[in-house]
Amino acid sequence: MIRASRPRLFVLYLVVAALLFGLATRVWYLQVKTGSKYVAQATSERIRQVVEPSVLGLQVAYAGYFTPLVIDGTSIIKIVKTP
């Protein structure tokens, strides 16, 4: 190894070590320090309300006259995903 390149290589090692330390610090901050905040946010978003209008309209049966089978309207569909 060339003697003049040793200080440059040492500086490169320091830069890589500093970047890895910064990355590890950020991962620790997100996982440990503020992890409970993200757990609460994910729990609150587990159930959501979706309002979807009826696509087909009024459903009727004909037996000499029209009898409504289904009343058209919007409904709230709850999507629940349990762990």
KEKE-3310 file (N, C-alpha, C; in steps of 0.2 Angstrom, whole numbers, plus 5000, padded with zeros to 4 digits):
npx = (5004:5002:5011:5006:4992:4986:4982:4971:4963:4960:4952:4941:4936:4932:4922:4913:4910:4904:4892:4886:4884:4875:4864:4861:4857:4846:4837:4836:4829:4817:4811:4812:4811:4800:4791:4779:4770:4768:4763:4750:4745:4744:4735:4723:4720:4715:4702:4690:4678:4669:4659:4648:4639:4624:4625:4616:4603:4585:4579:4567:4552:4541:4524:4512:4512:4524:4535:4545:4561:4573:4578:4585:4600:4613:4625:4635:4650:4659:4675:4684:4699:4705:4718)
npy = (4994:5011:5024:5037:5036:5031:5040:5045:5034:5031:5043:5040:5028:5034:5042:5033:5026:5036:5038:5026:5026:5037:5032:5021:5027:5034:5024:5018:5029:5030:5017:5014:5026:5034:5024:5019:5029:5027:5015:5017:5026:5017:5008:5016:5018:5006:5003:5009:5021:5018:5026:5022:5024:5016:5006:5000:5005:5006:4990:4980:4969:4961:4958:4960:4972:4984:4980:4986:4978:4981:4996:5010:5019:5026:5018:5014:5005:4995:4991:4979:4973:4961:4957)
npz = (5000:4996:5005:5006:5004:5015:5025:5018:5016:5029:5033:5024:5030:5042:5038:5032:5044:5052:5044:5045:5059:5060:5053:5061:5073:5068:5065:5078:5084:5077:5079:5093:5101:5096:5093:5099:5096:5082:5082:5089:5079:5068:5074:5075:5062:5057:5056:5045:5038:5023:5012:5000:4986:4980:4965:4956:4957:4960:4965:4959:4959:4948:4949:4942:4947:4952:4965:4977:4981:4986:4994:4987:4992:5001:5010:5025:5025:5035:5036:5044:5050:5059:5070)
capx = (5000:5006:5011:5002:4985:4984:4977:4964:4959:4957:4946:4936:4934:4929:4916:4908:4908:4899:4886:4883:4882:4869:4859:4859:4854:4839:4833:4834:4824:4810:4809:4812:4809:4794:4788:4772:4766:4766:4758:4744:4742:4742:4729:4717:4718:4714:4695:4689:4672:4668:4653:4648:4632:4622:4626:4611:4597:4580:4578:4560:4549:4535:4519:4506:4514:4531:4536:4552:4564:4579:4578:4591:4602:4620:4626:4642:4653:4664:4680:4688:4704:4708:4725)
capy = (5000:5017:5027:5043:5034:5029:5045:5046:5028:5032:5047:5037:5024:5038:5045:5027:5024:5041:5037:5020:5028:5041:5027:5017:5032:5036:5018:5018:5034:5028:5011:5014:5032:5036:5018:5019:5034:5024:5009:5020:5028:5011:5005:5020:5017:4999:5003:5016:5021:5020:5028:5020:5024:5010:5007:4997:5008:5002:4983:4978:4963:4963:4953:4964:4979:4984:4979:4987:4973:4985:5003:5013:5023:5025:5014:5014:4999:4995:4986:4978:4968:4959:4954)
capz = (5000:4996:5012:5005:5003:5021:5028:5014:5018:5036:5032:5021:5035:5047:5035:5032:5051:5054:5041:5048:5066:5059:5051:5067:5077:5065:5066:5085:5086:5074:5082:5100:5104:5094:5090:5102:5092:5076:5084:5090:5073:5064:5077:5074:5055:5056:5054:5042:5035:5016:5009:4993:4983:4976:4958:4952:4958:4963:4963:4960:4957:4945:4949:4940:4949:4954:4972:4978:4985:4989:4994:4985:4996:5003:5016:5027:5025:5039:5035:5050:5050:5065:5070)
cpx = (5004:5005:5006:4995:4982:4980:4971:4960:4956:4952:4940:4932:4930:4922:4910:4905:4903:4892:4882:4880:4875:4863:4856:4855:4847:4835:4831:4829:4817:4807:4808:4809:4802:4789:4781:4768:4764:4762:4751:4741:4740:4735:4722:4715:4716:4706:4693:4682:4672:4661:4653:4641:4630:4622:4620:4604:4592:4579:4570:4558:4543:4530:4513:4508:4521:4532:4544:4555:4570:4578:4585:4593:4610:4620:4634:4644:4659:4669:4684:4693:4706:4715:4725)
cpy = (5006:5021:5033:5042:5032:5034:5046:5040:5029:5037:5044:5032:5028:5041:5039:5026:5030:5040:5031:5022:5032:5037:5023:5021:5033:5030:5017:5023:5032:5022:5011:5020:5034:5030:5017:5024:5031:5018:5012:5023:5022:5008:5009:5020:5010:4999:5010:5015:5022:5021:5027:5020:5018:5011:5005:5001:5004:4995:4982:4971:4964:4957:4957:4971:4978:4984:4981:4981:4977:4992:5006:5018:5022:5022:5015:5007:4999:4989:4985:4972:4967:4956:4946)
cpz = (5000:5003:5011:5005:5010:5025:5025:5016:5025:5037:5029:5026:5040:5044:5034:5039:5053:5050:5044:5055:5065:5057:5057:5072:5075:5066:5073:5086:5083:5078:5089:5103:5102:5091:5093:5098:5085:5077:5085:5083:5068:5067:5075:5066:5053:5053:5051:5039:5027:5014:5002:4990:4979:4969:4954:4953:4962:4961:4964:4957:4954:4946:4948:4942:4952:4962:4973:4983:4989:4989:4992:4990:4998:5009:5018:5028:5030:5037:5041:5049:5057:5065:5070)
residu = (MET:ILE:ARG:ALA:SER:ARG:PRO:ARG:LEU:PHE:VAL:LEU:TYR:LEU:VAL:VAL:ALA:ALA:LEU:LEU:PHE:GLY:LEU:ALA:THR:ARG:VAL:TRP:TYR:LEU:GLN:VAL:LYS:THR:GLY:SER:LYS:TYR:VAL:ALA:GLN:ALA:THR:SER:GLU:ARG:ILE:ARG:GLN:VAL:VAL:GLU:PRO:SER:VAL:LEU:GLY:LEU:GLN:VAL:ALA:TYR:ALA:GLY:TYR:PHE:THR:PRO:LEU:VAL:ILE:ASP:GLY:THR:SER:ILE:ILE:LYS:ILE:VAL:LYS:THR:PRO)
# end
